[in-house]
Amino acid sequence: MWNQFLNFINYNSALWSFLATAATVVYVILTYKLLKETITTRKAQNQPAVIVDIEVKSIYIKMIVKNVGNSPAKNIKIDVIPEINNPFSSIEFLAPNREISNIIRYSYRQDHNEQMQTKYKFSISYTDIYEKATTYTHEYEIDISPLLQSTNFNEDENKAVVEKLDKMLSKFDNLKDELRKISDSSKNQADYLKDIKSKIK
């Protein structure tokens, strides 16, 4: 039986060579794909990932920009539809896991008869910090309707609090006007003293 097996191999050596070559080719292809996937995964782990989110609190709505990636992001551009008071339309640099936020709307300042805007579409673009910078772009829409419901968002309940804040802000405005008057008066006095000094000379 052993002799028959050896004879079979000798008579079919070309077939065995072909099978060995095919197995080698398959192995090389699989190794290349595995290597490519490893490089892609490693690159994804070392790139920035900037996201924009909306946070709903009792009396305000906040826009949050965060880099959830493992590398800094540069030249960040954020467009919002519909247009809002967007302080983050352009950000030069955002470190990994760094978050910045700003209030984009106080709940009470919109007419109760007017339907509140609940959908925001974001277009985000940014680059990484490497010599051959890669540009990343994202587009998505956020609907804050569930947030408004889950937080029992109610403008009437917070109106009293906000009215007090309004009164405080108006007092600050009055104080600012008084300080401006004092500043103007001081400037006039300085000009008057300067004029007297020049005449004495």
C-alpha positions as CSV (number, residue, x, y, z in Angstrom):
1,M,0.0,0.0,0.0
2,W,2.8,2.4,0.8
3,N,4.4,1.7,-2.5
4,Q,1.1,2.4,-4.3
5,F,0.9,5.7,-2.4
6,L,4.4,6.7,-3.4
7,N,3.7,5.8,-7.0
8,F,0.5,7.9,-6.9
9,I,2.5,10.9,-5.7
10,N,5.2,10.4,-8.4
11,Y,2.6,10.1,-11.2
12,N,0.7,13.2,-9.9
13,S,3.6,15.4,-8.9
14,A,2.3,18.2,-11.2
15,L,-1.0,18.2,-9.4
16,W,0.6,18.4,-6.0
17,S,2.8,21.2,-7.2
18,F,-0.3,23.1,-8.4
19,L,-2.1,22.6,-5.1
20,A,0.9,23.7,-3.1
21,T,1.3,26.8,-5.3
22,A,-2.5,27.6,-5.0
23,A,-2.3,27.2,-1.2
24,T,0.7,29.6,-1.1
25,V,-1.2,32.2,-3.2
26,V,-4.3,31.9,-0.9
27,Y,-2.0,32.3,2.1
28,V,-0.4,35.5,0.7
29,I,-3.8,37.0,-0.2
30,L,-5.2,36.3,3.3
31,T,-2.0,37.7,4.9
32,Y,-2.2,40.9,2.8
33,K,-5.9,41.4,3.7
34,L,-5.2,40.9,7.4
35,L,-2.3,43.3,7.2
36,K,-4.4,45.9,5.5
37,E,-7.2,45.6,8.0
38,T,-4.6,46.0,10.8
39,I,-3.3,49.2,9.3
40,T,-6.8,50.5,8.8
41,T,-7.7,49.7,12.4
42,R,-4.6,51.3,13.8
43,K,-5.1,54.4,11.7
44,A,-8.7,54.7,12.9
45,Q,-7.5,54.4,16.5
46,N,-5.1,57.3,16.0
47,Q,-7.3,59.8,14.2
48,P,-9.5,62.7,15.5
49,A,-13.3,62.3,15.7
50,V,-15.2,65.5,16.2
51,I,-18.9,65.3,17.0
52,V,-21.6,67.9,17.7
53,D,-24.4,67.3,20.1
54,I,-27.4,69.2,21.6
55,E,-28.1,69.2,25.3
56,V,-31.5,70.2,26.7
57,K,-31.8,71.7,30.1
58,S,-34.8,73.2,31.9
59,I,-34.3,76.7,30.6
60,Y,-31.8,76.5,27.8
61,I,-30.5,74.4,24.9
62,K,-26.7,73.9,24.7
63,M,-24.5,73.1,21.7
64,I,-21.6,70.8,22.5
65,V,-18.5,70.1,20.3
66,K,-16.2,67.3,21.4
67,N,-13.3,65.4,20.0
68,V,-13.9,61.8,21.0
69,G,-10.9,60.6,19.0
70,N,-7.3,59.8,20.1
71,S,-5.6,62.6,18.1
72,P,-6.0,66.4,18.0
73,A,-8.3,67.9,15.3
74,K,-7.5,71.1,13.4
75,N,-9.3,73.6,11.2
76,I,-12.7,72.5,12.4
77,K,-15.7,73.9,10.4
78,I,-19.2,73.5,11.6
79,D,-22.3,74.5,9.6
80,V,-25.8,74.2,11.2
81,I,-29.2,74.2,9.4
82,P,-31.3,76.1,10.4
83,E,-28.9,78.9,11.2
84,I,-28.3,79.5,14.9
85,N,-26.1,81.6,17.1
86,N,-23.2,79.3,16.4
87,P,-20.0,80.3,18.2
88,F,-18.2,77.2,16.9
89,S,-18.4,77.7,13.2
90,S,-14.6,77.8,13.1
91,I,-12.3,76.1,15.6
92,E,-8.6,76.1,15.0
93,F,-7.6,73.3,17.4
94,L,-9.3,70.7,19.6
95,A,-7.4,68.3,21.7
96,P,-8.4,64.6,22.2
97,N,-11.3,64.2,24.7
98,R,-11.7,68.0,24.9
99,E,-15.2,69.4,25.0
100,I,-16.4,72.9,24.5
101,S,-20.0,74.1,24.7
102,N,-22.2,77.2,24.6
103,I,-25.9,78.0,25.1
104,I,-27.6,78.6,21.8
105,R,-31.0,79.3,23.0
106,Y,-33.0,80.1,26.2
107,S,-36.3,78.3,26.2
108,Y,-38.5,81.3,27.3
109,R,-37.2,83.7,24.6
110,Q,-39.3,82.1,21.9
111,D,-42.9,83.0,21.5
112,H,-45.2,80.3,22.9
113,N,-47.3,80.5,19.8
114,E,-44.3,79.7,17.6
115,Q,-43.3,76.1,17.2
116,M,-39.9,75.3,18.7
117,Q,-37.2,74.2,16.3
118,T,-36.4,70.6,17.1
119,K,-34.3,69.4,14.2
120,Y,-30.7,70.5,13.5
121,K,-28.5,69.4,10.7
122,F,-24.8,69.5,11.2
123,S,-22.0,69.5,8.5
124,I,-18.6,69.0,10.1
125,S,-15.2,69.0,8.5
126,Y,-11.7,68.9,10.1
127,T,-8.1,67.7,9.5
128,D,-5.6,65.7,11.6
129,I,-2.2,67.1,12.7
130,Y,0.0,64.9,10.5
131,E,2.3,66.2,7.8
132,K,0.0,64.9,5.0
133,A,-3.2,66.0,6.7
134,T,-6.3,64.0,6.0
135,T,-9.6,65.8,5.8
136,Y,-12.6,64.2,7.6
137,T,-16.3,65.2,6.9
138,H,-19.5,64.2,8.6
139,E,-23.1,65.1,8.1
140,Y,-26.0,64.1,10.3
141,E,-29.2,65.4,11.9
142,I,-30.3,65.6,15.5
143,D,-33.9,65.6,16.6
144,I,-34.3,66.9,20.2
145,S,-38.0,66.1,20.4
146,P,-37.4,63.1,22.6
147,L,-35.1,65.2,24.9
148,L,-37.7,67.8,25.3
149,Q,-40.2,65.1,26.4
150,S,-37.9,63.2,28.6
151,T,-36.8,66.3,30.5
152,N,-40.4,67.5,31.0
153,F,-39.3,70.6,29.1
154,N,-41.9,73.3,30.0
155,E,-41.4,77.0,29.3
156,D,-44.2,78.1,31.6
157,E,-42.6,76.4,34.6
158,N,-39.3,78.2,34.1
159,K,-40.7,81.6,33.1
160,A,-40.4,83.0,36.7
161,V,-36.8,82.0,37.0
162,V,-35.9,83.5,33.7
163,E,-37.8,86.7,34.4
164,K,-35.6,87.1,37.5
165,L,-32.5,86.6,35.3
166,D,-33.9,89.2,32.9
167,K,-34.2,91.7,35.8
168,M,-30.6,91.0,36.9
169,L,-29.4,91.4,33.3
170,S,-31.2,94.7,33.0
171,K,-29.5,95.9,36.3
172,F,-26.2,94.9,34.8
173,D,-27.0,96.9,31.7
174,N,-27.8,99.9,33.9
175,L,-24.6,99.4,35.8
176,K,-22.7,99.3,32.5
177,D,-24.3,102.6,31.5
178,E,-23.3,104.2,34.7
179,L,-19.8,103.0,34.4
180,R,-19.7,104.4,30.8
181,K,-20.9,107.8,32.1
182,I,-18.2,107.7,34.8
183,S,-15.6,106.8,32.2
184,D,-16.8,109.7,30.0
185,S,-16.7,112.1,32.9
186,S,-13.2,111.0,33.8
187,K,-12.1,111.5,30.3
188,N,-13.6,115.0,30.2
189,Q,-11.8,115.9,33.5
190,A,-8.6,114.5,32.1
191,D,-8.9,116.6,29.0
192,Y,-9.8,119.7,31.1
193,L,-6.7,119.2,33.3
194,K,-4.6,118.7,30.3
195,D,-5.9,121.9,28.8
196,I,-5.1,123.8,32.1
197,K,-1.6,122.4,32.2
198,S,-0.9,123.5,28.7
199,K,-2.1,127.0,29.5
200,I,0.1,127.2,32.6
201,K,3.1,126.3,30.6
